[in-house]
Amino acid sequence: MGAMVAGIIGAVMVAIIGLIEMTGKLSPALPLLFSVTCTYVVI
């Protein structure tokens, strides 16, 4: 979801911060950061 939001809207930091806020954990932040970066570079 975060990678899709970052790719479509272009809001990279909002996607990362939104996932951290929704889950309450920092553990999924690294895979999300990787997927958001890949999506942002491709698009």
PDB file of N, H, CA, C and O in Angstrom:
ATOM      1  N   MET A   1       0.829  -1.177   0.000  1.00  0.00           N
ATOM      2  CA  MET A   1       0.000   0.000   0.000  1.00  0.00           C
ATOM      3  C   MET A   1       0.879   1.248   0.000  1.00  0.00           C
ATOM      4  O   MET A   1       0.605   2.208  -0.720  1.00  0.00           O
ATOM      5  N   GLY A   2       1.910   1.230   0.792  1.00  0.00           N
ATOM      6  H   GLY A   2       2.132   0.450   1.377  1.00  0.00           H
ATOM      7  CA  GLY A   2       2.781   2.394   0.860  1.00  0.00           C
ATOM      8  C   GLY A   2       3.508   2.667  -0.437  1.00  0.00           C
ATOM      9  O   GLY A   2       3.672   3.822  -0.831  1.00  0.00           O
ATOM     10  N   ALA A   3       3.945   1.611  -1.104  1.00  0.00           N
ATOM     11  H   ALA A   3       3.811   0.673  -0.784  1.00  0.00           H
ATOM     12  CA  ALA A   3       4.630   1.791  -2.381  1.00  0.00           C
ATOM     13  C   ALA A   3       3.672   2.318  -3.440  1.00  0.00           C
ATOM     14  O   ALA A   3       4.057   3.130  -4.282  1.00  0.00           O
ATOM     15  N   MET A   4       2.428   1.860  -3.400  1.00  0.00           N
ATOM     16  H   MET A   4       2.115   1.201  -2.716  1.00  0.00           H
ATOM     17  CA  MET A   4       1.442   2.338  -4.368  1.00  0.00           C
ATOM     18  C   MET A   4       1.120   3.809  -4.132  1.00  0.00           C
ATOM     19  O   MET A   4       1.017   4.582  -5.085  1.00  0.00           O
ATOM     20  N   VAL A   5       0.962   4.198  -2.879  1.00  0.00           N
ATOM     21  H   VAL A   5       1.046   3.570  -2.105  1.00  0.00           H
ATOM     22  CA  VAL A   5       0.687   5.604  -2.556  1.00  0.00           C
ATOM     23  C   VAL A   5       1.858   6.482  -2.988  1.00  0.00           C
ATOM     24  O   VAL A   5       1.666   7.556  -3.557  1.00  0.00           O
ATOM     25  N   ALA A   6       3.057   6.017  -2.713  1.00  0.00           N
ATOM     26  H   ALA A   6       3.213   5.144  -2.251  1.00  0.00           H
ATOM     27  CA  ALA A   6       4.235   6.805  -3.075  1.00  0.00           C
ATOM     28  C   ALA A   6       4.385   6.928  -4.583  1.00  0.00           C
ATOM     29  O   ALA A   6       4.818   7.965  -5.084  1.00  0.00           O
ATOM     30  N   GLY A   7       4.030   5.880  -5.303  1.00  0.00           N
ATOM     31  H   GLY A   7       3.677   5.037  -4.895  1.00  0.00           H
ATOM     32  CA  GLY A   7       4.161   5.923  -6.750  1.00  0.00           C
ATOM     33  C   GLY A   7       3.107   6.772  -7.423  1.00  0.00           C
ATOM     34  O   GLY A   7       3.415   7.529  -8.344  1.00  0.00           O
ATOM     35  N   ILE A   8       1.868   6.656  -6.979  1.00  0.00           N
ATOM     36  H   ILE A   8       1.618   6.041  -6.231  1.00  0.00           H
ATOM     37  CA  ILE A   8       0.770   7.362  -7.634  1.00  0.00           C
ATOM     38  C   ILE A   8       0.755   8.836  -7.249  1.00  0.00           C
ATOM     39  O   ILE A   8       0.676   9.707  -8.116  1.00  0.00           O
ATOM     40  N   ILE A   9       0.831   9.113  -5.967  1.00  0.00           N
ATOM     41  H   ILE A   9       0.895   8.406  -5.263  1.00  0.00           H
ATOM     42  CA  ILE A   9       0.729  10.488  -5.491  1.00  0.00           C
ATOM     43  C   ILE A   9       2.085  11.189  -5.501  1.00  0.00           C
ATOM     44  O   ILE A   9       2.159  12.404  -5.684  1.00  0.00           O
ATOM     45  N   GLY A  10       3.143  10.429  -5.306  1.00  0.00           N
ATOM     46  H   GLY A  10       3.083   9.442  -5.157  1.00  0.00           H
ATOM     47  CA  GLY A  10       4.470  11.022  -5.245  1.00  0.00           C
ATOM     48  C   GLY A  10       4.834  11.485  -3.845  1.00  0.00           C
ATOM     49  O   GLY A  10       5.792  12.238  -3.666  1.00  0.00           O
ATOM     50  N   ALA A  11       4.077  11.041  -2.857  1.00  0.00           N
ATOM     51  H   ALA A  11       3.299  10.430  -3.003  1.00  0.00           H
ATOM     52  CA  ALA A  11       4.318  11.437  -1.478  1.00  0.00           C
ATOM     53  C   ALA A  11       5.072  10.322  -0.764  1.00  0.00           C
ATOM     54  O   ALA A  11       4.470   9.463  -0.120  1.00  0.00           O
ATOM     55  N   VAL A  12       6.387  10.346  -0.885  1.00  0.00           N
ATOM     56  H   VAL A  12       6.876  11.044  -1.409  1.00  0.00           H
ATOM     57  CA  VAL A  12       7.213   9.273  -0.340  1.00  0.00           C
ATOM     58  C   VAL A  12       7.202   9.274   1.182  1.00  0.00           C
ATOM     59  O   VAL A  12       6.968   8.239   1.806  1.00  0.00           O
ATOM     60  N   MET A  13       7.453  10.423   1.770  1.00  0.00           N
ATOM     61  H   MET A  13       7.643  11.263   1.263  1.00  0.00           H
ATOM     62  CA  MET A  13       7.518  10.483   3.232  1.00  0.00           C
ATOM     63  C   MET A  13       6.165  10.229   3.884  1.00  0.00           C
ATOM     64  O   MET A  13       6.100   9.659   4.973  1.00  0.00           O
ATOM     65  N   VAL A  14       5.092  10.643   3.233  1.00  0.00           N
ATOM     66  H   VAL A  14       5.145  11.106   2.349  1.00  0.00           H
ATOM     67  CA  VAL A  14       3.754  10.397   3.766  1.00  0.00           C
ATOM     68  C   VAL A  14       3.470   8.904   3.813  1.00  0.00           C
ATOM     69  O   VAL A  14       2.856   8.426   4.767  1.00  0.00           O
ATOM     70  N   ALA A  15       3.904   8.163   2.805  1.00  0.00           N
ATOM     71  H   ALA A  15       4.403   8.552   2.031  1.00  0.00           H
ATOM     72  CA  ALA A  15       3.695   6.722   2.782  1.00  0.00           C
ATOM     73  C   ALA A  15       4.457   6.038   3.905  1.00  0.00           C
ATOM     74  O   ALA A  15       3.921   5.145   4.562  1.00  0.00           O
ATOM     75  N   ILE A  16       5.687   6.442   4.130  1.00  0.00           N
ATOM     76  H   ILE A  16       6.122   7.168   3.596  1.00  0.00           H
ATOM     77  CA  ILE A  16       6.504   5.818   5.176  1.00  0.00           C
ATOM     78  C   ILE A  16       5.969   6.173   6.557  1.00  0.00           C
ATOM     79  O   ILE A  16       5.809   5.294   7.404  1.00  0.00           O
ATOM     80  N   ILE A  17       5.697   7.430   6.787  1.00  0.00           N
ATOM     81  H   ILE A  17       5.827   8.144   6.099  1.00  0.00           H
ATOM     82  CA  ILE A  17       5.199   7.856   8.097  1.00  0.00           C
ATOM     83  C   ILE A  17       3.807   7.291   8.348  1.00  0.00           C
ATOM     84  O   ILE A  17       3.483   6.922   9.478  1.00  0.00           O
ATOM     85  N   GLY A  18       2.980   7.219   7.305  1.00  0.00           N
ATOM     86  H   GLY A  18       3.243   7.518   6.388  1.00  0.00           H
ATOM     87  CA  GLY A  18       1.638   6.650   7.457  1.00  0.00           C
ATOM     88  C   GLY A  18       1.679   5.198   7.875  1.00  0.00           C
ATOM     89  O   GLY A  18       0.888   4.781   8.721  1.00  0.00           O
ATOM     90  N   LEU A  19       2.593   4.405   7.296  1.00  0.00           N
ATOM     91  H   LEU A  19       3.236   4.744   6.609  1.00  0.00           H
ATOM     92  CA  LEU A  19       2.698   3.000   7.689  1.00  0.00           C
ATOM     93  C   LEU A  19       3.181   2.863   9.122  1.00  0.00           C
ATOM     94  O   LEU A  19       2.676   2.025   9.870  1.00  0.00           O
ATOM     95  N   ILE A  20       4.142   3.669   9.508  1.00  0.00           N
ATOM     96  H   ILE A  20       4.552   4.349   8.901  1.00  0.00           H
ATOM     97  CA  ILE A  20       4.638   3.607  10.890  1.00  0.00           C
ATOM     98  C   ILE A  20       3.529   3.995  11.863  1.00  0.00           C
ATOM     99  O   ILE A  20       3.396   3.389  12.927  1.00  0.00           O
ATOM    100  N   GLU A  21       2.736   4.995  11.510  1.00  0.00           N
ATOM    101  H   GLU A  21       2.844   5.488  10.646  1.00  0.00           H
ATOM    102  CA  GLU A  21       1.625   5.413  12.374  1.00  0.00           C
ATOM    103  C   GLU A  21       0.544   4.335  12.457  1.00  0.00           C
ATOM    104  O   GLU A  21      -0.009   4.097  13.531  1.00  0.00           O
ATOM    105  N   MET A  22       0.242   3.686  11.343  1.00  0.00           N
ATOM    106  H   MET A  22       0.692   3.880  10.471  1.00  0.00           H
ATOM    107  CA  MET A  22      -0.817   2.680  11.336  1.00  0.00           C
ATOM    108  C   MET A  22      -0.425   1.408  12.073  1.00  0.00           C
ATOM    109  O   MET A  22      -1.247   0.825  12.780  1.00  0.00           O
ATOM    110  N   THR A  23       0.826   0.969  11.915  1.00  0.00           N
ATOM    111  H   THR A  23       1.494   1.443  11.340  1.00  0.00           H
ATOM    112  CA  THR A  23       1.244  -0.274  12.558  1.00  0.00           C
ATOM    113  C   THR A  23       1.763  -0.063  13.971  1.00  0.00           C
ATOM    114  O   THR A  23       1.639  -0.950  14.816  1.00  0.00           O
ATOM    115  N   GLY A  24       2.335   1.083  14.231  1.00  0.00           N
ATOM    116  H   GLY A  24       2.436   1.803  13.545  1.00  0.00           H
ATOM    117  CA  GLY A  24       2.905   1.336  15.557  1.00  0.00           C
ATOM    118  C   GLY A  24       4.256   0.680  15.757  1.00  0.00           C
ATOM    119  O   GLY A  24       4.760   0.633  16.879  1.00  0.00           O
ATOM    120  N   LYS A  25       4.853   0.171  14.687  1.00  0.00           N
ATOM    121  H   LYS A  25       4.443   0.208  13.775  1.00  0.00           H
ATOM    122  CA  LYS A  25       6.142  -0.506  14.767  1.00  0.00           C
ATOM    123  C   LYS A  25       7.092   0.062  13.731  1.00  0.00           C
ATOM    124  O   LYS A  25       6.666   0.605  12.712  1.00  0.00           O
ATOM    125  N   LEU A  26       8.377  -0.067  13.999  1.00  0.00           N
ATOM    126  H   LEU A  26       8.723  -0.508  14.827  1.00  0.00           H
ATOM    127  CA  LEU A  26       9.372   0.373  13.030  1.00  0.00           C
ATOM    128  C   LEU A  26       9.904  -0.777  12.189  1.00  0.00           C
ATOM    129  O   LEU A  26      10.637  -0.543  11.227  1.00  0.00           O
ATOM    130  N   SER A  27       9.554  -2.014  12.527  1.00  0.00           N
ATOM    131  H   SER A  27       8.959  -2.204  13.308  1.00  0.00           H
ATOM    132  CA  SER A  27      10.103  -3.166  11.798  1.00  0.00           C
ATOM    133  C   SER A  27       9.707  -3.223  10.325  1.00  0.00           C
ATOM    134  O   SER A  27      10.541  -3.628   9.515  1.00  0.00           O
ATOM    135  N   PRO A  28       8.482  -2.843   9.919  1.00  0.00           N
ATOM    136  CA  PRO A  28       8.186  -2.879   8.480  1.00  0.00           C
ATOM    137  C   PRO A  28       8.694  -1.656   7.716  1.00  0.00           C
ATOM    138  O   PRO A  28       8.452  -1.543   6.514  1.00  0.00           O
ATOM    139  N   ALA A  29       9.377  -0.758   8.376  1.00  0.00           N
ATOM    140  H   ALA A  29       9.573  -0.849   9.352  1.00  0.00           H
ATOM    141  CA  ALA A  29       9.809   0.480   7.720  1.00  0.00           C
ATOM    142  C   ALA A  29      10.921   0.233   6.702  1.00  0.00           C
ATOM    143  O   ALA A  29      10.944   0.893   5.662  1.00  0.00           O
ATOM    144  N   LEU A  30      11.834  -0.686   6.963  1.00  0.00           N
ATOM    145  H   LEU A  30      11.816  -1.222   7.807  1.00  0.00           H
ATOM    146  CA  LEU A  30      12.938  -0.929   6.033  1.00  0.00           C
ATOM    147  C   LEU A  30      12.460  -1.560   4.718  1.00  0.00           C
ATOM    148  O   LEU A  30      12.852  -1.083   3.653  1.00  0.00           O
ATOM    149  N   PRO A  31      11.626  -2.616   4.748  1.00  0.00           N
ATOM    150  CA  PRO A  31      11.118  -3.121   3.462  1.00  0.00           C
ATOM    151  C   PRO A  31      10.263  -2.094   2.728  1.00  0.00           C
ATOM    152  O   PRO A  31      10.290  -2.025   1.500  1.00  0.00           O
ATOM    153  N   LEU A  32       9.515  -1.306   3.467  1.00  0.00           N
ATOM    154  H   LEU A  32       9.493  -1.361   4.465  1.00  0.00           H
ATOM    155  CA  LEU A  32       8.712  -0.267   2.822  1.00  0.00           C
ATOM    156  C   LEU A  32       9.611   0.783   2.191  1.00  0.00           C
ATOM    157  O   LEU A  32       9.333   1.245   1.084  1.00  0.00           O
ATOM    158  N   LEU A  33      10.663   1.161   2.861  1.00  0.00           N
ATOM    159  H   LEU A  33      10.889   0.786   3.760  1.00  0.00           H
ATOM    160  CA  LEU A  33      11.595   2.144   2.313  1.00  0.00           C
ATOM    161  C   LEU A  33      12.210   1.639   1.013  1.00  0.00           C
ATOM    162  O   LEU A  33      12.372   2.403   0.062  1.00  0.00           O
ATOM    163  N   PHE A  34      12.547   0.369   0.973  1.00  0.00           N
ATOM    164  H   PHE A  34      12.416  -0.251   1.747  1.00  0.00           H
ATOM    165  CA  PHE A  34      13.098  -0.218  -0.242  1.00  0.00           C
ATOM    166  C   PHE A  34      12.072  -0.229  -1.369  1.00  0.00           C
ATOM    167  O   PHE A  34      12.386   0.157  -2.495  1.00  0.00           O
ATOM    168  N   SER A  35      10.846  -0.669  -1.076  1.00  0.00           N
ATOM    169  H   SER A  35      10.591  -0.982  -0.161  1.00  0.00           H
ATOM    170  CA  SER A  35       9.826  -0.739  -2.118  1.00  0.00           C
ATOM    171  C   SER A  35       9.407   0.648  -2.599  1.00  0.00           C
ATOM    172  O   SER A  35       9.160   0.844  -3.789  1.00  0.00           O
ATOM    173  N   VAL A  36       9.326   1.604  -1.685  1.00  0.00           N
ATOM    174  H   VAL A  36       9.526   1.445  -0.718  1.00  0.00           H
ATOM    175  CA  VAL A  36       8.977   2.975  -2.073  1.00  0.00           C
ATOM    176  C   VAL A  36      10.077   3.572  -2.946  1.00  0.00           C
ATOM    177  O   VAL A  36       9.784   4.257  -3.926  1.00  0.00           O
ATOM    178  N   THR A  37      11.314   3.323  -2.608  1.00  0.00           N
ATOM    179  H   THR A  37      11.552   2.766  -1.813  1.00  0.00           H
ATOM    180  CA  THR A  37      12.421   3.832  -3.406  1.00  0.00           C
ATOM    181  C   THR A  37      12.407   3.240  -4.805  1.00  0.00           C
ATOM    182  O   THR A  37      12.597   3.954  -5.790  1.00  0.00           O
ATOM    183  N   CYS A  38      12.186   1.946  -4.893  1.00  0.00           N
ATOM    184  H   CYS A  38      12.032   1.366  -4.093  1.00  0.00           H
ATOM    185  CA  CYS A  38      12.121   1.298  -6.213  1.00  0.00           C
ATOM    186  C   CYS A  38      10.964   1.832  -7.035  1.00  0.00           C
ATOM    187  O   CYS A  38      11.118   2.091  -8.228  1.00  0.00           O
ATOM    188  N   THR A  39       9.814   1.998  -6.414  1.00  0.00           N
ATOM    189  H   THR A  39       9.689   1.787  -5.444  1.00  0.00           H
ATOM    190  CA  THR A  39       8.653   2.518  -7.123  1.00  0.00           C
ATOM    191  C   THR A  39       8.882   3.946  -7.584  1.00  0.00           C
ATOM    192  O   THR A  39       8.536   4.303  -8.710  1.00  0.00           O
ATOM    193  N   TYR A  40       9.459   4.757  -6.724  1.00  0.00           N
ATOM    194  H   TYR A  40       9.740   4.467  -5.809  1.00  0.00           H
ATOM    195  CA  TYR A  40       9.693   6.157  -7.064  1.00  0.00           C
ATOM    196  C   TYR A  40      10.710   6.302  -8.188  1.00  0.00           C
ATOM    197  O   TYR A  40      10.600   7.202  -9.022  1.00  0.00           O
ATOM    198  N   VAL A  41      11.696   5.417  -8.207  1.00  0.00           N
ATOM    199  H   VAL A  41      11.785   4.687  -7.530  1.00  0.00           H
ATOM    200  CA  VAL A  41      12.717   5.471  -9.263  1.00  0.00           C
ATOM    201  C   VAL A  41      12.130   5.018 -10.598  1.00  0.00           C
ATOM    202  O   VAL A  41      12.439   5.601 -11.638  1.00  0.00           O
ATOM    203  N   VAL A  42      11.300   4.001 -10.580  1.00  0.00           N
ATOM    204  H   VAL A  42      11.049   3.528  -9.735  1.00  0.00           H
ATOM    205  CA  VAL A  42      10.723   3.474 -11.810  1.00  0.00           C
ATOM    206  C   VAL A  42       9.738   4.452 -12.430  1.00  0.00           C
ATOM    207  O   VAL A  42       9.720   4.645 -13.645  1.00  0.00           O
ATOM    208  N   ILE A  43       8.927   5.061 -11.590  1.00  0.00           N
ATOM    209  H   ILE A  43       8.942   4.904 -10.603  1.00  0.00           H
ATOM    210  CA  ILE A  43       7.913   5.984 -12.102  1.00  0.00           C
ATOM    211  C   ILE A  43       8.498   7.340 -12.150  1.00  0.00           C
ATOM    212  O   ILE A  43       7.824   8.289 -12.552  1.00  0.00           O
TER     213      ILE A  43
END
